[in-house]
Amino acid sequence: MFREKVSSLLETALEERPSLFLIDLTITDSNKITVTLDGDNGVNLQDCIDVSRAIEHNLDRDEHDFGLEVASAGATAPLTNKRQYAKNLGRKLKVVSGDQEIEADLTEVNDEFIVLEWKAREPKPIGKGKVTVKKRAEIPYDEIKEAVAVIKF
């Protein structure tokens, strides 16, 4: 009952803010509510405050004692939602898929897969030395074990 009420309030809050989307909602046995959000244009402090108020102001503390935390997904948190890939288009990702790990630029996103592109040095087909080649990989979402944005300073 409590979980359904919180979920419903959160859903309404997100419908009013279409650029935001849910990454995770957890509610412990002691009614500690943790909401993790992301957004097509990022998540700012006001977004977190607005969603927090939309939930908190519609729950009765006399009925349920609860704690509430609303936060944005961290910059280094793994990508778990297709919308996060679209948001990171053009950025460098580190993707673990199957038994390989690729660090490359995310160049395309669609409903089935992502496309990573990178340059690699490989031996020349004929003769000595190496040549730079452009590599491309299409990785279906269901084959991605983990994907994180690579942040360079």
N, C-alpha and C positions, 0 to 999 in steps of 0.2 A: 504494500500500500504506500509506504513512505517513498520507496524507490520509484514507483510509478508516478507519484506526485512530482518528485524532483525531475524525473525524465521529461514529464509533460511541460513543466515550467521552463526547463532548459530548451526544449524543442521550440517552444513559443518565442523565447528570447532570441534563438538563432534564426527563426523565420523572419524576425524583424531586422536582422542584421545579415543579409544574404552573403556578404563577403566572408563571414566567419563560418567555420565548421568545426565539428567536434572531433577530437583525437581520442580522448578517453574520459570516461566517467566512472569513478569508483565511489562506493559507499560502504564503509566498514560496518561491522556489527554494532559499533558504538556511535553510528550516525555521523561519522566524519566524511563529508562530501568533498571530493577532489575532482575538479573539472579542468581538463587540459584542452585548450583551443588552438587553432591556427587560423590563418586568414589568407585569402588570395593576395592581399596587400599587406600581410603581416598582422600582428595584433598589438595594439597599444594599451597603455594603462587604463584609459577611459573605457575601452572595450571590456576589459576584465571587470572594472567597477560596474558597468551597466549590466553585464550578465549576472554578476554576483547579486546586485540589488534585485534584479528580476526574479531570482530564486528566493533570496532571503526574505524579501518583503511579502512574499506570498506563502510563507510557511509559518506555522504557529509554534513558537518556542515553548508554550505551555503544553502543547500536545506532543512535541518531539524536541528533545534537547539535541542540538546538532552543531557541528563545526563546518565551516565552508571555506574552501580555497579555490579560487579561479585563477588560472595561470596560462601563459602561452607556452607552446611547445618550444623547448630550447633550440638554439641554432644548431647544436650538435646532436640533437635527438634523432633517432632513426625515422625515416619517412615511412608512414604507415597508411596514408590515404592518397588515392590517385590525384586529388587536387593539390597535394603537396608537391608532386612531381611537376605539374603544370606551373606552379609558383616558382620552381627552381630551374625552369627552362633557361639554358644558356650558362648555367653554373656548373662547376666541376663536382661530380659525385664519386663516392667510393661505393661500388656495388659488389656484393657477394652473391654469386649465383652458381649453383652447382658446386664444383670444386675450384672455381676461379674467382679471383678478386680483380676488378677493373676499376681504375681511377681515370675518369675521362669526362669530357664535356657532355652534358645532357642536351641533345640537339632536337629531339622530337618526342612528343608524348601523345598517345591516343588511348582509346578504351582498352586495347589489348596488350600493348607493350610500350616500352621506352626505347629510344635509340641513343646509344653512346658513341661518340667519335673521339679518336685520339690519334696522335702520330707516334710511330715506332721506328726504331732503327733495326733493319734486317739485313742479312747478307745479300749482296747483289746476286741475281740469278746466274749471271755469267761473270767470271773474273773475281778479283779480290776486292775487299772493302765492303762498306755498308751503304745502304741507301735508305732515305726516310720515306716511309709509306704511310698513307692515311688508312686507318682501320675503322671499322664500323661494326657495331653489334646491336641486334634487336633482341631485347630481353623481355619475355612475357612477365607480367606482374606475378603470376603464380610460381615463377622460378626464382624470384628475388628473395633471398634469405634475409638480407639486410641492405639498406641503402642510407647513406648519410651524406649531407652536403659537406664538401671540403672547404674549410675556411682558411684562407691564407692572409697573413699580416705583412 
